[in-house]
């Protein structure tokens, strides 16, 4: 009797152990499958850092929603690639820290690549741009030489500021030395408000920004014929993020081939965007 009972107990223990092991294996397999499934189902998110006061490339529309040529381009790229798009308005001064921390994974906002090549990995350039100077139409300022003794304003950490502070070949530090003062401000909308009020004599900015402001107030401003510099826009990524930069470049090329880019240029034509400046 004891021998028989002992056999039953051993058999029961063996069955219990087998059940536990089976459950453990099954549970581990289910958990792994679940993790893999979630990872496969979750699309990549392209988090775009942009200046929300930078029309026509990125700004707040009349409906309170973010809009602009570059933001529409980013949306079209994400739709083509099957990615999620997250628009992240940023303090332009903090863009490098945000990119480095991973809070954003690209800067896409009329972003000039010349002079910044050492700090970022860029997509291929997609849009031609110039740095220009705008004054009030009745100011008597018609040429860059007329800026002698005048107060000129530009955006902080902008390509225009880089050009005006650059003493090397192609820079305009010598021109800036003739100004009464070179001031900076957080965004170009406020810069043009300062210009309109007479607080400053001229604004140095991107060609597209000048075209947007001049279209918004026809006859109010005049642009100097001679540009400060000629450059290109590209999408900026964290240094070394070459794979993502290439994917975005390839998607932009495809969007150009299927006519999407031209349609977007026409959508923003009244804000200074022209397909003639598309270079990709």
C-alpha positions, 0 to 999 in steps of 0.5 A: 500500500505504501509502495503504491501510494508512493508511486502515485505521489511521484507520478503526480509530482512529475505531472505537476512539474511537467505542467509548470514547465509547459506553462512557462514555455508557453507563457514565454513564447506568447510574451515574445510573440506579443512583443514582436507583434507590437513592435511590428505594428507600431510605425516609425514616428518622424518628429519634426522640429520647426519654428511655428512663426516661420511662414510660409514653411511652418506656421499657425494657420487661420484655423489654428492648425500648423501648416506650411510648405515644409510641414506639408512636404513632411506629411507627404513623405510620411504618407509615402513611407507609412510613417507617423508624423509628429509636429513639434514647435520648438524654440529655435535657439534650443533646436540642437539640444532637442535633436541631440536628446531625441526629442525631435529627430529632424529639423525641417523648416526652411533650414539652410545647410551651408555653414552647418554641415559639420553639425548635422547630417542633411538630406540632399538639398531640395530648395534654392534660397537667398538671404536678402534685405527688406526695407519699407518702400518709402524709406529711401533704402534701395541698395545694400550701401544705403544701409550705412548707419541704419538699424538692421534686424534678423532672427537669432541663430539664422542663416542671415545672421551667420552671413552678416557675422561671417568675415570669411569669403562670401560673408558680409561682416564688412557690410554689417560693420557699416550698420548703426546696429545689427539686432536679433529677435526670436521670429521674423513676424515680430521683426517685420512688426518692428520694421513696420513701426519704424523701430528698425530700418531693415530686416535681413531674412530668407528670400521666401520670408521676404516674398511672404511678407511683401505679398501679405502687404503689397506695396509696403516693402521693397527688397534690395536687388543684391542678395546677401548670399545664395544657399539651399534648404535641406532637412537636418538630422542628428549627426550620423543619422545617414539612413533616415536622411537618405530615406527622406531624400528618396521619398522627396525625389519620388514625390517630385516625380509623381507631381506632389511637389509641384502641387504644393509649390502651387498651393503656396505660390501666393506666399512666395514659393515657386517650383523654379527653386526646387533643386532635388 
